[in-house]
Amino acid sequence: MIYSTATVPVNPDGETKLTREQIWKGLEMKARDARLFLPPGLCTRCDVVEENATHFVREATIAGADLREIITLEPQSKVTFFQATGPREGAIVNELFEDENGTLQLKFYCYIGLRGKEPNGPEEQAEQAQFDSDKGYKAALLSTLKRTRELVAEGRL
């Protein structure tokens, strides 16, 4: 199994300040359509195919892999992506919280495995290394915040 986590401040020095509401709207928008937040061409399809009071389901093609995710929203706090089909199984979480100093933070964590691959085998070890690297989920968090700032500046959020 792969466990990875990263946390970044929402409003580091020198950046346009985002409110909890703005970043939450960005996280929800990202959950509904990843194409708006991922590098061009990485996500070629992202459609909400089912929605009810407790969750919605999206089907997407990301990095050439088709997947289906059940997504739950805890307003102003947490987005959880349950990997129903695709190369991964488990959960990926984006959480918005205030630390002990009252500073708004954005945290990613996941607990996943790779379907059809040996547990803790070479494929999972490589994915773990990728997630934990500077190009992994910390970079994804920073990219999400950057894109949210752009959407705010454009008046789209």
C-alpha positions in Angstrom: 0.0 0.0 0.0 1.1 3.5 -0.7 0.6 6.2 2.0 1.7 9.7 1.1 0.9 13.2 2.5 1.9 16.8 1.9 0.7 20.0 3.4 1.2 23.6 2.1 0.1 27.0 3.4 -2.7 28.4 1.4 -1.4 32.0 1.7 2.4 32.1 1.8 4.1 35.5 1.8 4.0 37.2 -1.5 0.9 35.5 -2.8 -2.5 36.9 -3.3 -4.6 36.0 -0.3 -7.3 33.4 -0.8 -10.2 33.0 1.6 -11.4 29.6 2.8 -14.5 30.1 0.6 -12.4 30.8 -2.5 -10.1 27.8 -2.0 -13.1 25.6 -1.2 -14.8 26.6 -4.5 -11.6 25.8 -6.3 -11.3 22.4 -4.7 -15.0 21.7 -5.6 -14.4 22.9 -9.2 -11.3 20.6 -9.4 -13.3 17.7 -8.2 -16.0 18.2 -10.8 -13.6 18.9 -13.7 -9.9 18.1 -13.3 -9.1 19.4 -16.8 -9.3 23.0 -15.4 -6.5 22.2 -12.9 -4.2 19.6 -14.5 -1.5 20.4 -17.1 -2.9 20.6 -20.6 -3.5 17.2 -22.2 -3.1 15.2 -18.9 -6.8 14.9 -18.4 -8.6 14.4 -21.6 -12.1 13.6 -20.2 -13.8 14.4 -16.9 -17.5 14.1 -16.6 -19.9 13.9 -13.6 -22.1 11.0 -14.4 -24.1 10.7 -11.2 -25.0 13.0 -8.4 -27.0 12.7 -5.2 -27.1 14.3 -1.7 -24.1 12.5 -0.3 -21.7 12.1 -3.3 -21.1 12.4 -7.0 -19.4 10.1 -9.4 -17.0 11.2 -12.1 -15.5 9.3 -15.0 -12.2 10.6 -16.3 -9.2 9.8 -18.5 -6.1 11.0 -16.7 -2.6 10.2 -18.1 -4.3 7.8 -20.5 -6.0 5.8 -17.8 -9.8 5.5 -17.6 -11.1 5.8 -14.1 -14.3 6.1 -12.1 -14.3 7.9 -8.8 -16.9 8.4 -6.1 -16.3 11.8 -4.6 -17.6 13.1 -1.3 -17.5 16.7 -0.2 -17.4 17.9 3.4 -18.1 21.6 2.7 -15.3 24.1 3.5 -13.2 21.2 4.7 -12.5 18.0 2.7 -12.8 16.4 -0.7 -12.4 12.6 -0.8 -11.8 10.7 -4.0 -12.6 7.0 -3.7 -11.0 5.1 -6.6 -13.8 2.8 -7.8 -12.1 1.7 -11.1 -8.8 2.5 -12.7 -5.2 1.7 -12.0 -5.5 2.6 -8.3 -7.7 1.5 -5.4 -8.2 3.3 -2.2 -8.8 7.0 -1.2 -7.2 10.3 -2.0 -8.1 13.3 0.2 -7.7 17.1 -0.1 -8.3 18.7 3.2 -8.5 22.4 4.1 -7.8 23.3 7.7 -6.3 25.8 10.1 -3.2 24.9 11.9 -2.4 25.6 15.6 -1.5 29.2 14.7 -4.8 29.8 12.8 -3.0 29.6 9.4 -5.0 28.1 6.6 -3.4 25.0 5.2 -4.1 22.6 2.3 -3.3 19.0 2.9 -3.2 16.0 0.6 -3.1 12.4 1.8 -3.8 9.1 0.2 -3.9 5.5 1.1 -3.9 3.5 -2.1 -2.8 0.4 -3.8 -2.2 -0.5 -7.5 -4.7 -2.9 -8.9 -3.2 -6.1 -10.2 0.3 -5.3 -8.9 2.3 -6.9 -6.2 1.7 -5.1 -2.8 4.9 -3.1 -2.1 6.3 -4.4 -5.3 8.4 -2.3 -7.7 5.4 -0.5 -9.3 4.1 0.6 -5.9 7.5 1.6 -4.7 8.0 3.7 -7.8 4.6 5.3 -7.3 5.4 6.0 -3.6 8.7 7.7 -4.6 6.8 9.8 -7.2 4.1 10.9 -4.7 6.7 11.8 -2.1 9.0 13.7 -4.5 9.0 17.5 -5.2 7.0 16.7 -8.4 4.4 14.7 -6.6 1.4 15.8 -4.6 3.1 18.8 -3.0 3.5 20.2 -6.5 -0.2 19.3 -7.2 -1.3 21.3 -4.2 0.8 24.3 -5.2 -0.6 24.0 -8.7 -4.2 23.9 -7.4 -3.6 27.1 -5.4 -2.0 28.8 -8.3 -4.9 27.9 -10.6 -7.4 29.0 -8.0 -5.7 32.4 -7.8 -5.9 32.7 -11.6 -9.6 31.8 -11.5 -10.2 34.4 -8.8 -8.3 37.0 -10.8 -10.3 36.2 -13.9 -13.6 36.6 -11.9 -14.5 32.9 -12.6 -14.4 32.0 -8.9 
